[in-house]
Amino acid sequence: MPSIRALLLIALPFLHSGPLGAEAAPSIRVGVLAFGTLSWELEAIRGEGLDRAQGIAIEAVPLASAEAGKIALLGSRVDLIVNDWLWAASERERGQDLVFYPYSASHGALIVPAGSPIHQIADLKGRRLGIAGGGLDKNWLLLRALAQKVANLDLDSAVDKVFAAPPLLDQQFRRGQLDAVLNYWNYAAKLEAAGYQKMLDGRQILRGLGITVEVPVLGYIFRKGFANAHPLALTGFLRAADQAKERICASDAVWQKLSPLTHEADETVRAALRRHYCEGRIKHFGAAEQAALGEIYALVQKAAGKPASGTLPQDLFWHQ
């Protein structure tokens, strides 16, 4: 768990980031993980004055975990978080007025040790597999769907499953306690930089299932009511965040200033994280991408044993 000091170092620069004056700037409370890539964007926004250029004030609210972010958003303690579109869809079905705006197409990956005898999905049978995100995580459900399609293999019963938090799985895998690990993109990127092998990533899994369109995995999630009530704050933030992404990926000077937020001393690892982050930038999100997410939604529902309607909740996606 991140230290209180680490969380405060992220939050403090933003508490007075808007212009001072008689009339307060439109403000937005953003939930941020100490070690998440959103913290990179917020630092770039602050350092480059992008919040001031948009005339907004950003209050960064430290989060101890992704789950804490969900609770904070549903409890109205923050206005916006970054999380999974599938979670937004499921909460929308429960009556929450959450909407999704694309953040990243960076996928998790299935990683094996160098020289592993695991070369294809069928080779996972009988192996000890670490899985981040729990039994209903979309990466796990999609991997199960692919195993059924290409190998007629019920992966749920064929492997020795280990569900745990991403950092714990990473440690266990590095110690040789797991034969393979299905983890989030940033952990996968660091493992690849350390010499481990990527067997499959999320894009390859989707292509194997017939999904060829590049789709977002994570998004900015907020309430539709907040968006309608505070359009200047929301639009200003999304514009500033997009500009921050551009500068992180295009400017080595900007990257050097914020790269300590990766908490990685190895420049090779830092470069791998930056590369994967930039590869995940969303360049287009329209009808084709939304239709593809509908197809993925149906696949995930089927793999989870739910009715596969393939219909995402109405108005799930936010358009500026």
N, C-alpha and C positions, 0 to 999 in steps of 0.2 A: 504494500500500500504506500502511495507517495507520502512524503513527510509533510507536516504542516508548513514548514519553511518553503518547500518546493511549490506548494499550492499558492502560498502568499506571494511568492516571487512572480508568479504568472498574473495574479489578480491585481496587485497593487498599482502597476502602471496604468491600468484602465479605469480606476475608480474616479479619476478626474480627467478623462481623456477628451471630453467635449469642451467647446469654447465656453468661457465664463462670461456672464453678462446678466442683464435684467431678465431676459427671456431664456429659459433653459432649452438646450438643444434636444431634439427628439432622441430618446434613449432606448436602448435594448439591452436586456440582461441575457448574456450568453453563457451557458454551462460549458465548462472546459475541463478536460482531463489534463493532469500535469504532464503526461508523457504522450498525449495525442497530437496528431498533426494539426488540429484546429489551433493549438497553442502556437504553432509556427505562423499561421495566418494572422492571428491576433497580434503577435509581436511585429510582423511585417506591417500590418495596418498602423500600429502605434508608431513604429520607427520611421515609416515613410509619410506619416501625417495623412493617411488616407481617410481616417475618420473625420478629421477636421475639414478635409476637402469636400466630404459629403455632408458636412454640417450635422453630424450625429455624435452622440455620446455612447460609448460601449462600456457596460459594466461586466467584467469577467467574473463569473461565479465559480469557484473551484469545486470540482467534483472528485470524489474518491474512486469512483468506478462508473462504468457505463450504466449499470443498473441504477446507481444513485442518480444519474442524469435523467433516466426515464421517470423516476419517482419525483424528481424536482420539477420536470416539465408538467407532469400530470397534476402535481400539487401547486402549480402556478408560482413556483419559487424562481423559475427562470422562464424566459420567453422563447428560447431556441436552444436546441442541442444538435449534435451530429449523431445519427444512428442509422439503423437498417431500415430500408423501405418496407420489408416484410413486417417488422414490428409496428410501423406506422399503419399499415393496412389492417393488421389484426386489431389494433386499438380503435381504428375507425369503425370496424365491424361491431365493436363493443359500445359504440355511441360517442366516442371521443371525437372532437372536431379537428383532428390532426391532419396536417397536409405536409407534403414532401417536395423538396426542391433539390435537384441533383448536386452532390458534393464530389463524389469520386467513383471511378470505375475500377479501382484497385481491388483485386480479389485475393482471398486466402489461397493456400496451396497445400498439397499433399507432399511432404518432404520425407526422404529416406536417407540413411547414411550413405556416404560414398562407398561403392563396391557392394551395396546391398543386393541380395538375391531377389528383391521385389522389383520387378520390371513392368508389371501390368496389374490391373485390378484383381485378376484371379489369384495373383500371388499373395494377396493380403489374407487369404483364408488361413485361419489358425494363428494369425499374428496379433501382437499387442498393439493396438492403434489408439493414439491419443487424439481426442476430439475437443476442440474449443467451442464454446457456445451452447453446450447442452444437447440433449437428444432431439430437439426441434430446430436446431440451427440449420439454416438453409443450405450451407455448404455440405453438411453431413447428409441431409435429405437428398440433395442433388447427386452426391456421390453414390448414395444407395440406388437412386434411380438409374444412374449410368451402369453400375455393376449388374443390375438386373437386365439391362438392355444388351450389354456387350458380352456378358459372361454367364447370364442366367444364374446369378449369384445373389442370395439374400445376405447382403453384407451385415445386416443387423444381427444375424445369428452366427455368421461365419467368422467374425473377428472377436477378439477379447477387447472390449471397449473400455476406454479410460476417459471419463469426462472430468475436466478440471479447468481452472482459470488459465488463460494463455501463458502467463509467466511461469506457472508451475509446470505446465506441459513442456514448455521450452527447456526448463531445467532437467526434467526427467528424461527427455529425449537426448539431450547432450550427455547425460550420464549413462546412456545405453539402456535405460529401463523401458524404452518403447522401441518397437520395430519401425514405426512410422508415425508421423504426426500430421494432423489436419489442423492448421493454425492460421491466424489472421495474417494479412499480407506483410505487415511490418516485421513480425517474427520470422516469417518465411524468408523475407529479404535478408535479414541478418544471418540466418542459417546458410543461405546460398553463398553469402559473402565469406562465410567461415568454411566453405568447402563441401557442405552437404548438397544433396541432389534433389532438384524439384522433379517429382514424377508427374504431377498434374497440377495445374492451377484452375481457378474458377472459370476462366475463359475457355480452356480446353474441355472442361466438364460440360459447359453449356454447348459448345460446338458438337460434342459427342451426342448430346441430346437433341440436336437439330436447331439450336438457337444461334444464329450467325450475327445478329445485331449486337453492337457494343452497348451495354446497358449500365446504368449506375448501380452501385452496390450500396453505397452510403449516401445520405442526404441530410440537408438542413431540415429539421423537423420542428414545426411550430404550430400553434393553434390558428385555425382560419379566422377566429374571432379577433386574435391579436393582429393578424395581417390586415384585416378590414379596419380595425380601430387605429392602427399605427403604421400607415403605408409609408410615410417618409422614413421612419426609423428602420423598417424592414428593408425597403428598397435600397436605402443608403448603405445598410450593412452588406447586403448581397453584392452590390456594386463594388464596395471596398474589398470584400473578400475575393471577388474575381480578379481585381487588380493586384491583390496580394499574391494570389497564385501565380499570376503572370510574372511578377517580379522575383518570386522565389525560384521559378524555373528558368528565367532569362538572365538574372543578374547574379554573378558570383559574389559580388560585394554584399548584396542583401543576404545571400545564403550564409556567408561567413559570419555575419552578425548573429543570425538566429540558430546556426547549426549546433551550438552548445545545448539547445533545448532537446536534441536527440538523446542526450546523456550517453553518448558513445564517443570514446576517445580515438578509436580507429577510423582514420580517414576513409578507408575502403568501405567500411560499414556505413559511414555517413553518406558517402557518395551513392551507395546502393539504395539507401532509404530515400534520398532525394530523387534518384532516377525512377524508382517505383511510384513515388508520390506524383511525379510529373507525368508519368505514363498513364496515370489514372484520371487526368484532367478531362472533364466532360466538354466535348466540342459540339455536340448536337443532342438535343432531346426533344423529339417530336412524336408523331403518331406511330412510326415504326418501332421506336424504342418502348413506348408505352404498351403497344401490342405485344412486344416480346416479353415485357414484365408480366403481362397477363398470362402468357404461355408458361412462364416460369412459376407463376403463382399456382397454376393448375398442377404442374409437376410436383411442387412441394406439398400441396394438399394431398395428392394421391400417395406420395411417399409416406406422409404422416398418417395415412389411413382415414383421411377426411374426404367428403364429397368434392370431386374435382370439377367445379363449375367453370374455372378459368376466368371468372369475372372479378376484377378488382373493385373495391369500394368506389362509389361514384365520387368524382371531384377529389381524388386522393392527391393528384399532382397540382402543384401551385405554378401558375404562370405569371411572370412579372408583366 
